[in-house]
Amino acid sequence: MDRSSPQGSVAAAAGADTQSSVLTLHVNGVAYTIALDHRTTLLDALREQLDVIGPKKGCDHGQCGACTVLVDGRRMLPCLLPAVAWDGARITTAEGLAGGERLHPLQEAFVARDALQCGYCTPGQICSAAGMLSEAAAGHPSQVTAADHAGGAVVLTREEIRERMSGNVCRCGAYTNIVAAIEDVVEDVRP
C-alpha cells in the first residue's frame, strides 16, 4: 500500500495547524511524505501512519530495544525520537534489511540458530546487530574493548557482542542463540 502523498495535498491536510508538520521519511528505500503532530514519535509514525510493523512497541521508554531501527545507518530507538526531528532521514527496519527475496545474513543466522522464541524482540535484535556490526567495523569501541585498541575494526568476541547487544532485552531468554547467530555472521565476514 502506498502511503506517500503529493506534497501539496499533505500540506493542505496539515493546514495552518501549528501543532503539526509535513515531513518526508525514507523507510526501507521508499519516500513517504506525511503530516504529523509534533508529539508523534518516530516509532508511532512508522507503525501507525506507515504500517511498518517490524519495530515493536515494548516499553516505550527506550529500555528494551524492541523498536530498534537504523536511522541514517546508525541504530536508534524510535520510541524516543520525535519524528519531526528526522525529516529526510533514511530509516531501515528489519523488513528493509533483506535484499529482495533473499534474507539478510543476520536474518538467516537467526533462523538457523533458532535465535528467537516468541519473536517479539527479534526485529529489534536484528537491527541492533546490523548496527553493531557497522560500529565495530568502523572501530567504535565498547565498554569491554581493550584499552590499548589502536583503532581500526574491533574484533567482535563473544564478550564484545554481549556488551554491544546489552540494550536489547529478550524476555524469552534466547540470548545464547542470539549471540551464536551473530557470531556466525561475524565468522562469515572475517578475512
Rosetta blueprint (number, residue, H / E / L):
1 M L
2 D L
3 R L
4 S L
5 S L
6 P L
7 Q H
8 G H
9 S H
10 V H
11 A H
12 A H
13 A H
14 A H
15 G L
16 A L
17 D L
18 T L
19 Q L
20 S E
21 S E
22 V E
23 L E
24 T E
25 L E
26 H E
27 V E
28 N L
29 G L
30 V E
31 A E
32 Y E
33 T E
34 I E
35 A E
36 L E
37 D E
38 H L
39 R L
40 T L
41 T E
42 L H
43 L H
44 D H
45 A H
46 L H
47 R H
48 E H
49 Q H
50 L L
51 D L
52 V L
53 I L
54 G L
55 P L
56 K L
57 K L
58 G L
59 C L
60 D L
61 H L
62 G L
63 Q L
64 C L
65 G L
66 A L
67 C L
68 T L
69 V E
70 L E
71 V E
72 D L
73 G L
74 R E
75 R E
76 M E
77 L L
78 P H
79 C H
80 L H
81 L L
82 P E
83 A H
84 V H
85 A H
86 W H
87 D L
88 G L
89 A L
90 R E
91 I E
92 T E
93 T L
94 A H
95 E H
96 G H
97 L H
98 A L
99 G E
100 G L
101 E L
102 R E
103 L L
104 H L
105 P H
106 L H
107 Q H
108 E H
109 A H
110 F H
111 V H
112 A H
113 R L
114 D L
115 A L
116 L L
117 Q L
118 C L
119 G L
120 Y L
121 C L
122 T H
123 P H
124 G H
125 Q H
126 I H
127 C H
128 S H
129 A H
130 A H
131 G H
132 M H
133 L H
134 S H
135 E H
136 A H
137 A H
138 A L
139 G L
140 H L
141 P L
142 S L
143 Q L
144 V L
145 T L
146 A L
147 A L
148 D L
149 H L
150 A L
151 G L
152 G L
153 A L
154 V L
155 V L
156 L L
157 T L
158 R H
159 E H
160 E H
161 I H
162 R H
163 E H
164 R H
165 M L
166 S L
167 G L
168 N L
169 V L
170 C L
171 R L
172 C L
173 G L
174 A L
175 Y H
176 T H
177 N H
178 I H
179 V H
180 A H
181 A H
182 I H
183 E H
184 D H
185 V H
186 V H
187 E H
188 D H
189 V H
190 R L
191 P L
